Amino acid sequence: MELKKELQIFAWILGFFLFAYFMPIGNETFNNALLQAFELTKWYAQEHVILCLIPAFFIAGVIAVFVSQGAVIKYFGANAKKWKSYLIASLSGTILAVCSCTILPLFSSIHKRGAGLGPAIAFLYSGPAINILAIILTARILGFELGVARIIGAVVFSVIIGIIMSFIYRKEEKERAEKMDFPEIKEERPLWQTSYHFFVLVFILVFVNWGKPDTTEGIMFWLWNYKWQITAFFGLLFIVSLIKILKMKPLYVLLAAIPVIATSLIFPTQPLIPFVLAVVGLTILTLITPGESQDWISETWGFTKQIMPLLAAGVLVAGLLLGTAEGEGIIPSEWISSFLGGNSIQANFFASIFGAFMYFATLTEIPIIQGLLNNGMGQGPALALLLAGPALSLPNMLVIRSVIGTQKTTVYVILVSIMATASGLIYGAII
């Protein structure tokens, strides 16, 4: 066992040496790909870490600390009613407007608390795949039929993939369930209080990431136009939760809130400043408040340590290989476009694989697919990419592997790719 570990270390060292030794510095394609890798990483850091991942880490911490293990097992465990657990898991994306990376802390948290593999996988897939805003924009921009096919495929996918994963690993899941089979423990606080605290954070996550629609009319534009005011309203509700539910000292909460309110008035066009100050204030409050609050920040930091390094590495590699929406990586964009034409098995399979490894932030898949459709991509491959892309990415895979292991992650990726390919073939044949 020790020899195996040492050989792995040697392999990493050798691999890095060979990469450094033969690195094609000076080659225009490689230099451009390297630039795209850092461009993607910079864009990801600016657009997603503060507004997406940080709230997601805190929400994951809430699940880990404030939602009892018994409650998770009750709704998602091996003995829970299957129809109920899969229904809740598969429709989670209607609440969480998140990307394939933001869902990871939440998935890791419910799995850690005892959720069965099947419902946890359904939750993992549906979170980014069944985004109501993305579905609406898909129907508007790419066509009504494609929008309908996307939502049907995503809901069905999440359930079927979860059931298959649960069946494949049924023996292991049974042993895991037996270890967690304990009498239901009475909750320390009413369910409504935990739900209030959880959903206030969820709504903050949703509205700070509310994207600008392609129209200047309607409810979607109104929500985008006033998203920071709506976020501020939920921020006030969150202050109430900190004082009344978490029992933090009102004076400390007020002192933490004053800089946030002041900077929002001084810098009305720079909402990131008060948001960052709010995160800093919340972190300090949780650190100085004994009991559950300190447990909350501890769990939040635990998810951050586990996930952030893998995401950073994954985003860099994805940018190096595939580039960004504005530039290409080592793999030429012409190759990608040429492989996606028509409705063949190869085109649909390539679309699903390309979607699985490429990183798509929430809603960015739509303009990318629109561009590919304009360059000859078939309708079937478009659906395959829509079903595989938002739910998977190379960074996403690295983190999933750290939670459920290499084998289960490989099976999950294969199932998503196969089902996306099959769906694309069927849809392409019908359309």
C-alpha positions in Angstrom: 0.0 0.0 0.0 2.9 2.3 0.9 4.7 1.5 -2.4 1.5 2.3 -4.3 1.3 5.7 -2.7 4.9 6.5 -3.4 4.5 5.4 -7.0 1.5 7.8 -7.4 3.6 10.7 -6.0 6.4 9.8 -8.4 4.0 9.6 -11.3 2.7 13.1 -10.5 6.3 14.5 -10.3 7.3 12.8 -13.5 4.2 14.0 -15.3 4.8 17.6 -14.3 8.4 17.4 -15.3 7.6 16.0 -18.7 4.9 18.6 -19.2 7.3 21.4 -18.2 10.2 20.0 -20.3 8.1 19.6 -23.5 5.8 22.6 -22.9 5.4 24.2 -26.4 6.0 27.8 -25.3 6.2 30.0 -28.4 3.7 28.0 -30.3 0.8 30.4 -31.1 -1.9 27.8 -30.5 -0.6 26.8 -27.2 0.1 30.4 -26.1 -3.5 31.4 -27.0 -4.9 28.4 -25.2 -2.9 29.3 -22.1 -4.2 32.8 -22.3 -7.8 31.5 -22.6 -7.3 29.2 -19.6 -6.4 32.3 -17.5 -9.2 34.3 -19.1 -11.7 31.7 -18.1 -10.3 31.4 -14.6 -10.4 35.2 -14.2 -14.0 35.4 -15.6 -15.0 32.6 -13.3 -13.5 34.3 -10.2 -15.2 37.6 -11.1 -18.6 36.3 -12.0 -19.2 33.2 -9.9 -17.1 32.9 -6.8 -18.5 35.8 -4.8 -22.1 35.7 -5.9 -22.5 32.0 -6.6 -20.1 29.8 -4.6 -19.9 31.8 -1.4 -23.7 31.8 -0.8 -23.8 28.1 -1.9 -21.1 27.2 0.7 -23.1 28.9 3.5 -26.3 27.1 2.3 -24.4 23.8 2.4 -23.3 24.7 5.9 -26.9 25.2 6.9 -27.8 21.8 5.6 -24.9 20.2 7.4 -25.6 21.9 10.8 -29.2 23.0 11.0 -30.9 20.2 9.1 -30.7 17.0 11.2 -29.4 13.8 9.7 -32.7 12.2 10.6 -34.6 14.7 8.5 -32.4 14.1 5.5 -32.7 10.4 5.8 -36.4 10.7 6.3 -36.9 12.4 2.9 -33.9 11.1 0.9 -32.7 8.0 2.7 -33.0 4.3 1.7 -36.3 3.9 3.6 -37.9 7.0 2.3 -40.8 6.8 -0.1 -39.2 6.7 -3.5 -41.7 8.7 -5.3 -41.4 11.5 -2.8 -37.6 11.6 -2.5 -37.1 11.6 -6.3 -39.9 14.1 -6.9 -38.3 16.6 -4.4 -34.8 16.0 -5.8 -35.8 16.2 -9.4 -37.7 19.5 -9.0 -35.0 21.2 -7.0 -33.8 23.1 -10.0 -37.0 25.1 -10.1 -35.8 26.7 -6.8 -32.0 26.7 -7.3 -30.9 28.8 -10.3 -27.4 27.4 -10.1 -24.6 26.1 -12.4 -22.9 22.7 -12.3 -20.3 24.0 -9.9 -22.6 25.9 -7.5 -24.7 22.8 -6.9 -21.7 20.8 -5.6 -21.5 22.1 -2.0 -25.3 21.4 -1.6 -24.9 17.9 -3.1 -21.9 17.1 -0.9 -23.8 18.3 2.2 -27.0 16.2 1.7 -24.9 13.1 0.8 -22.8 13.6 3.9 -26.0 13.9 6.0 -27.2 10.5 4.8 -29.2 11.0 1.6 -29.4 7.9 -0.6 -27.2 7.8 -3.7 -30.2 7.8 -6.1 -32.0 11.0 -4.7 -28.6 12.7 -4.2 -27.7 12.1 -7.8 -31.1 13.3 -9.0 -30.6 16.4 -7.0 -27.1 16.9 -8.4 -28.3 16.6 -12.0 -31.6 18.6 -11.6 -30.1 21.5 -9.7 -28.4 23.1 -12.7 -30.4 21.3 -15.4 -33.9 22.4 -14.5 -33.4 26.1 -14.2 -36.7 27.8 -15.0 -35.1 31.0 -16.4 -32.8 28.9 -18.6 -35.7 26.8 -19.8 -37.7 30.0 -20.7 -34.8 31.6 -22.5 -34.1 28.3 -24.4 -37.7 28.3 -25.6 -37.5 32.0 -26.6 -34.2 32.0 -28.3 -33.6 28.5 -29.5 -37.2 27.5 -30.2 -40.3 26.4 -28.2 -39.8 22.8 -29.2 -36.3 22.7 -27.9 -37.3 24.4 -24.6 -40.1 21.8 -24.0 -37.7 18.9 -24.9 -35.1 20.3 -22.5 -37.4 20.5 -19.5 -38.9 17.0 -20.2 -35.5 15.5 -20.7 -34.0 17.1 -17.6 -36.8 15.9 -15.3 -36.8 12.4 -16.7 -33.0 12.3 -16.8 -32.6 13.2 -13.1 -35.0 10.4 -12.0 -33.8 7.7 -14.3 -30.1 8.3 -13.7 -30.7 8.4 -9.9 -32.6 5.1 -10.1 -30.0 3.4 -12.2 -27.2 4.6 -9.9 -29.1 3.4 -6.9 -29.7 0.0 -8.5 -26.1 -0.5 -9.5 -24.8 0.3 -6.0 -27.8 -1.2 -4.1 -25.7 -3.5 -2.0 -23.3 -0.7 -0.9 -26.3 1.6 -0.3 -28.0 -1.0 1.9 -24.9 -1.3 4.1 -24.6 2.5 4.3 -28.3 2.8 5.2 -28.0 0.2 8.0 -25.2 2.2 9.6 -27.4 5.2 9.6 -30.5 3.4 10.8 -31.4 5.2 14.1 -34.5 6.4 15.8 -35.8 9.8 14.6 -34.5 12.5 16.9 -36.7 15.4 17.8 -35.7 18.6 16.2 -34.2 21.2 18.5 -36.1 24.0 16.8 -39.4 24.1 14.8 -39.2 23.1 11.2 -40.4 26.5 10.1 -37.4 28.3 11.7 -34.9 26.1 9.9 -36.9 26.5 6.6 -37.0 30.2 7.0 -33.3 30.5 7.5 -32.5 28.1 4.6 -34.9 29.7 2.1 -33.9 33.3 2.9 -30.3 32.3 1.9 -31.6 30.4 -1.2 -33.5 33.5 -2.4 -30.4 35.7 -1.8 -28.5 33.2 -4.0 -31.2 33.2 -6.7 -31.6 37.0 -6.9 -27.9 38.1 -6.8 -27.4 35.8 -9.8 -30.6 36.8 -11.7 -29.4 37.3 -15.3 -30.6 40.1 -17.6 -33.3 38.8 -20.0 -33.3 39.5 -23.7 -36.3 41.9 -23.4 -37.0 45.1 -21.6 -40.6 44.2 -20.7 -42.3 41.6 -18.4 -41.7 40.2 -15.0 -38.3 38.8 -15.8 -36.9 42.2 -16.7 -38.6 43.8 -13.7 -37.0 41.2 -11.4 -33.6 41.8 -13.0 -33.9 45.6 -12.8 -34.7 45.5 -9.1 -32.7 42.4 -8.1 -30.4 44.2 -5.7 -33.4 45.9 -3.9 -35.0 42.4 -3.7 -31.8 41.0 -2.4 -31.6 43.8 0.2 -35.1 42.9 1.4 -34.1 39.3 1.9 -31.0 40.6 3.6 -33.3 42.3 6.2 -35.2 39.0 6.7 -31.8 37.3 7.1 -30.9 39.8 9.9 -34.1 38.8 11.7 -33.1 35.2 11.4 -29.7 35.8 12.8 -31.1 37.6 15.9 -34.3 35.6 16.5 -33.4 32.1 15.3 -29.6 31.9 15.8 -29.7 34.1 18.9 -26.9 36.4 17.9 -26.5 39.5 19.9 -28.5 42.3 18.3 -25.7 44.9 18.9 -23.2 42.8 17.1 -25.5 42.1 14.2 -26.3 45.9 13.9 -22.5 46.7 13.9 -22.0 44.2 11.1 -25.0 45.6 9.1 -24.0 49.3 9.3 -21.0 49.1 6.8 -23.2 47.1 4.4 -26.0 49.7 4.5 -23.6 52.6 4.4 -21.7 51.3 1.3 -24.9 50.5 -0.5 -25.9 54.1 -0.2 -22.5 55.6 -1.0 -21.8 53.2 -3.9 -25.2 52.4 -5.4 -23.7 51.3 -8.7 -21.2 48.9 -7.0 -23.4 46.3 -5.3 -20.4 43.9 -4.9 -18.9 46.1 -2.2 -21.8 45.8 0.3 -22.2 42.2 -0.6 -18.6 41.4 0.2 -18.9 43.3 3.4 -22.0 41.4 4.3 -20.1 38.1 3.8 -17.2 39.4 6.0 -19.7 40.5 8.6 -21.5 37.2 8.6 -18.2 35.3 8.9 -17.1 37.4 11.9 -20.6 37.0 13.6 -20.5 33.2 13.2 -16.9 33.0 14.5 -17.7 35.0 17.7 -21.1 33.3 18.5 -20.6 30.0 20.3 -22.6 26.9 19.5 -24.4 26.3 16.2 -23.1 29.5 14.6 -19.5 28.4 15.0 -20.4 24.9 13.7 -22.0 26.6 10.7 -18.9 28.5 9.7 -16.8 25.4 10.4 -18.9 23.3 8.0 -18.9 26.1 5.4 -15.1 26.3 5.5 -14.9 22.6 5.3 -16.8 22.6 2.0 -14.8 25.5 0.7 -11.5 23.7 1.4 -12.8 20.5 -0.3 -14.2 22.1 -3.4 -12.4 25.3 -4.3 -9.0 23.9 -5.2 -10.6 21.2 -7.5 -12.8 23.8 -9.2 -9.8 26.1 -9.8 -7.8 23.3 -11.4 -10.8 22.1 -13.4 -11.5 25.6 -14.8 -7.9 26.1 -15.8 -7.8 22.8 -17.7 -11.2 23.3 -19.3 -10.0 26.7 -20.6 -6.7 25.3 -21.8 -8.4 22.5 -23.8 -11.7 24.2 -24.9 -11.1 27.9 -24.5 -13.9 30.4 -23.8 -16.9 31.8 -25.7 -14.6 34.5 -27.2 -11.5 32.3 -28.0 -10.5 28.7 -28.6 -8.2 26.4 -26.7 -5.9 23.7 -27.9 -8.9 21.9 -29.5 -9.9 24.1 -32.6 -13.4 25.4 -32.6 -13.7 24.3 -36.3 -13.4 20.7 -35.2 -16.2 21.1 -32.8 -18.5 22.7 -35.3 -17.8 20.1 -38.0 -18.5 17.2 -35.6 -21.9 18.6 -34.6 -23.7 18.7 -37.9 -26.6 16.5 -38.8 -28.3 14.0 -36.5 -25.9 11.1 -36.5 -25.0 9.0 -33.5 -21.5 10.5 -33.8 -22.8 14.1 -33.8 -25.1 13.5 -30.8 -22.4 11.6 -28.9 -19.8 14.3 -29.5 -22.2 17.0 -28.4 -22.9 15.2 -25.2 -19.2 14.6 -24.5 -18.3 18.2 -25.5 -21.1 19.4 -23.2 -20.0 17.2 -20.3 -16.4 18.5 -20.2 -17.0 22.1 -21.2 -17.8 24.5 -18.4 -21.1 26.4 -18.9 -22.2 29.0 -16.4 -25.9 29.4 -15.8 -27.5 30.7 -19.1 -24.3 30.9 -21.0 -25.0 27.7 -22.8 -27.8 29.4 -24.8 -25.8 31.9 -26.8 -23.1 29.3 -27.3 -25.6 26.8 -28.8 -27.2 29.6 -30.8 -23.8 30.3 -32.4 -23.3 26.6 -33.1 -26.8 26.3 -34.6 -25.9 29.2 -36.9 -22.8 27.3 -37.9 -24.7 24.1 -38.9 -25.2 22.2 -35.7 -28.3 19.9 -35.9 -31.3 20.1 -33.6 -30.6 16.7 -32.0 -27.0 17.5 -31.0 -28.3 20.9 -29.7 -30.6 19.0 -27.2 -27.8 16.6 -26.3 -25.5 19.5 -25.4 -28.3 21.2 -23.5 -28.9 18.1 -21.4 -25.3 17.2 -20.7 -23.6 20.7 -20.6 -25.2 22.6 -17.8 -25.2 19.5 -15.5 -21.6 18.5 -16.0 -18.2 20.0 -16.5 -14.6 19.0 -15.9 -14.4 21.0 -12.6 -17.7 19.5 -11.6 -16.4 15.9 -12.2 -13.3 16.5 -10.1 -15.4 17.5 -7.1 -18.0 14.8 -7.5 -15.1 12.2 -7.5 -13.9 13.6 -4.1 -17.4 13.0 -2.7 -18.6 9.6 -4.1 -15.4 8.2 -5.6 -13.9 7.6 -9.1 -16.1 4.6 -10.0 -19.4 6.2 -9.2 -18.4 9.5 -10.9 -17.4 7.6 -14.0 -20.7 5.7 -14.1 -22.6 9.0 -13.6 -20.8 10.7 -16.4 -21.3 7.8 -18.8 -25.1 7.6 -17.9 -25.5 11.3 -18.6 -23.6 11.1 -21.9 -25.5 8.0 -23.1 -28.9 9.4 -22.2 -28.1 12.8 -23.7 -27.0 11.1 -26.9 -30.2 9.0 -27.1 -32.4 12.0 -26.4 -30.7 14.0 -29.1 -31.1 11.2 -31.6 -34.8 10.8 -30.8 -35.5 14.5 -30.8 -33.5 15.1 -34.0 -35.5 12.3 -35.8 -38.8 13.8 -34.7 -38.0 17.4 -35.6 
